[in-house]
Amino acid sequence: MSEASLSQQGSLVKLTGRLDFSSVASLLAKNDWLQGDQLQIDMADVEQSNSAGLALLLEWMKIAQKKGLQIKYHNVPEQLLVIARAYGVDQNLPII
């Protein structure tokens, strides 16, 4: 498994690797890429996630809302969706 990383081409952001407590902290530390009118975050290459991954998505939503930015998540791993359902926040996530 690999550490989580981001790559961006315009409004499309690819999130890859493992979302856990150590990798999420580094992703949260650098959020200057959260800008523009809208962003689509593709999570097809996320290998593993725990509740820290869910916290990351919710925090990005909060930052985006403050900036007036629309954010959408694509290909959210089932593992992360199960956690979101357990916490009752799955309906709040902008998933397409």
Residue, then its C-alpha position, 0 to 999 in steps of 0.5 A: m500500500s502507498e501513502a496518499s497523494l493528490s494530483q490535479q489537472g484543472s478541476l479534476v483531482k485524483l486522490t490515490g493511496r491509503l487514507d489513514f491517520s498518518s496520511v490524512a494529516s499531511l493531506l489536511a496540511k496542504n489544502d491550497w489546491l482547494q480553489g476555483d468554482q468547482l472540483q471533482i475528486d476521483m477516488a478510484d485509486v484509493e487503496q484503503s480508508n478508515s474513519a480518518g478518510l471520512a474526516l478528510l472528506l468532511e473537512w474538505m467539504k467544510i473548507a470548500q463551503k467557506k470558499g464558495l467552492q462546489i466539491k464532488y466526490h467520484n468513485v468513493p470506495e465502498q469501505l469509506l461509504v460503509i463508515a459514512r453510513a455508520y456515522g449517518v453522514d453518507q447523505n451529506l457527502p456530495i457523491i456522484 
